[in-house]
Amino acid sequence: MKTFLYWWEDEFEPEKWKNPFKKVKAPKNPRKPLEPAGIQIIQDILSTCKSNGFYDKRDKAIILALMDTGVRASELINMDLNDIDIISGEILIRRGKGGKFRNVFLGKKPRKAVRAYLRKRRTMSPALWISKRGERATYSTLRGILRRRSEKIGVEAPTLHSFRRFFALEMLRNGVDIFSLQKLMGHSDLQVLRNYLKQTKEDVKLAHIQSGPVDHISF
């Protein structure tokens, strides 16, 4: 209706005619906060990766990589063996969103998990993450990992993207500057990043505990 009346005003109405839609503002849709994967659920899922077998080693390494790099699922499955420096933990993302290159990093614990996984590989595939058939892991492979692990502990599987939100929030809580975080996550501008940094109820509650005005007044 708004578009039609603007067209009608330009084409047919005299100069003194007032378009009523000029006073009508578009509604604002409330944005639901994007929740990260819960640390307790992640720890419980990791606790199911106990054995020394290939799948437990692979799944643990994948989950820790998602947590510690903040990469998109598509970026994870496109990683090749040649893209990772297992000594420094630096990983080259060749196929980021928009075809952009960037570097992400793994800490000591994730690097150790990746090395343990690599020792269990028995394939010449160039892919870093492989399926049970020795082929490059797919999005379905990752979802299957989370689904099966979550079923073992009786919880709903977290989404793959919730690990990206986990990374963003934890990095912010640990004091990283927002511009470095923007580069690590591969965002072209800060506006996109803000969607990941909505404070959780726990953040707000802690802020009030630390700074609530009444509790900090001596009576």
N, C-alpha and C positions, 0 to 999 in steps of 0.2 A: 504493500500500500504506500509506503514512504517513497519508494522508487517511482511508482506510478505518478504520485502527486508532484514530485519534483519535475518529472517529464512533462506533465500537464501544465505546470506553471511556466516552463520554458517555451512551450509550443503554442498555448492558446490563451492564457490569462493575461489581462492588462497589468500594467506596472503596479497599480494600487491593490491588486488582489494579494491577500496574505495566505501563505501556505500554512495550514494549522500544524503540520508535522514538523515545522521548524522549532517548535517548543517541546517536541516529544523527544525525550532522551532514551537511548537504547538501554534495555535492562542489563544489569550486571549479574552474571551467573556466579553464584558462590563457588569458590574452588575448595574442594575437599583436600585437606592436607595429605601429602603423599607419605605414607608410612614406610619406614625402612624395615628390612628383615630384623626380627627380634634376636638379640644376642643369645638369649637363653635357648631359643629354638635352634639357632645355628649350632650352638655348643652340643645340644642333644643330637642333632643330625650328625655332627662330626663324631660323636661317641659311637655311632654305628659302624664306623670305618676302623675296625679293630684288627682285622686279620692282616697277614702279610701277603695276601693275594693281590693280583693285578687290579681288580675292580675297586677294592677298598683303597688301595694306594692312589689310583686314578681319581676316584670320586673325592677323596680328601684334598688332593692337589687342586682339583677344579674349584671346589668350594672356597678354599683359601685364596686362590687366584682371583675369584670374583670379589671376595671381601677386600683384598689388599690392593687391587688395581682400579676398581670402579669401572671396568670396561663394559661395553654393551655385549650382550650374548653373541651377536653377530661378529663382533671383533674378536671374541674369545675363540670361537670355532674356526675363524680364518687364520689363526696364528700358525706359523710354521716353526719347525725346529730351528731353522736358521735365524728366526726373529728374536730368539731369547739368548741372552748372555747369562748362563746359569751361575757364573761366579759373581757378577755384580748385581744380577737381578733385573737388568734393564731389558725391556721388551719393546720392539718396534711395532707399532700398529700401522700396517700398510693400507688397510681398507677401512679407515674410519668414516664417519658420516660425512657425506659430501666429497669422498675420495681423498680426505686430508690425512697426512702422515702426522704421527706424534709418538712420543715415548712415554711409557708407564713403567712402574718399578715394583718389584717384589721384595719384601723384607726377608730376614733370615729364616724365620719359621716356614713361610711359603716356599722359599727356595729349597729348603731341606725336604719338604713334601714333594716338590716337583722332581728332585733328584731321585727320591725313593720310587716314584712312579716311573721315571725313565728307565730305571734298572729292571723294571718288570716288562718293558715293551719287547715284543718279538716280531717286529715288522719293519720294513724299509720305507714305510709311508713318510712323506715329507711333513705331514701334518703333526702339530704338537699334540693335539688331543684326538684320540682315536676311539672308535666304537668297538664293540665286542667282535666285530668282523675284521678289524684291522683297518677300517676305512675312516676317513675324516669324520669326527663327531659332528652331529647336526644339532639344530635347535631342539628337535625332538629327543635327541640323546640327553641333552642337559635337563630338559623337563622330566624325562624318565628317571634320571638320577635323583632329583629332588623328590619326585613323587614316591619312589620306592623307599628312600631313606625316611621320609616323613611318615609313611605308613607303618614302618617298624616301631616308631615311637608314639604313634597314634595322634598325630597332629596334622593340620592342613598344611600342604606344601607351600612354602613361600614362593613368590614369583621370582623369576630371574632378575627382573628389573629392580626388585626390592633390595637386592644386594648392592646395586649401584647407588641407591638412596642411602643404604647403610654406610657405604664408603664416604659419601659426601658429608653426612652428618658427623661421623666419627672424626674425619679429618678436621672439620670445623671446630668440634669440641676440643680437639687436641692442639688447636692453636695455629693451624695453617692459614696463610693469608689467602683471601678469596681469589686473587689473580692467579696464583699457582694452582689452586684447585680447579679453576676454569680451564687451564691448560691441560691438567692431568685428565680431566673428564672429556676434553675435546669439544667444548662449547664455544660457539662463535661469539656469543655475547653473554653478559651477566644476567640478563633478564631470564634466560632459559635456566640458568643455574639456581635462581631464586626459588623456582618451583621445588627443588630438592631440599632446600634449607629451611622449610617450614618447621618451626620448633615443635617438638612433641610435647605431650602432656608432662612427661617426666622433666623436660628442660624447664618448662614454665613453673612446675612445682618446686624444683630445686632453686630456681631464681628467687621465688618468694621466700623459701626457707632461709636463703642466704641474705636476703635484702628486705624482707617484710618490715614496714615502718614501725608497727606497734611493738613487735617483739624486740626491736632494737632501741626501744625507749625505756629508760629506767624510771620506774614508778616509786 
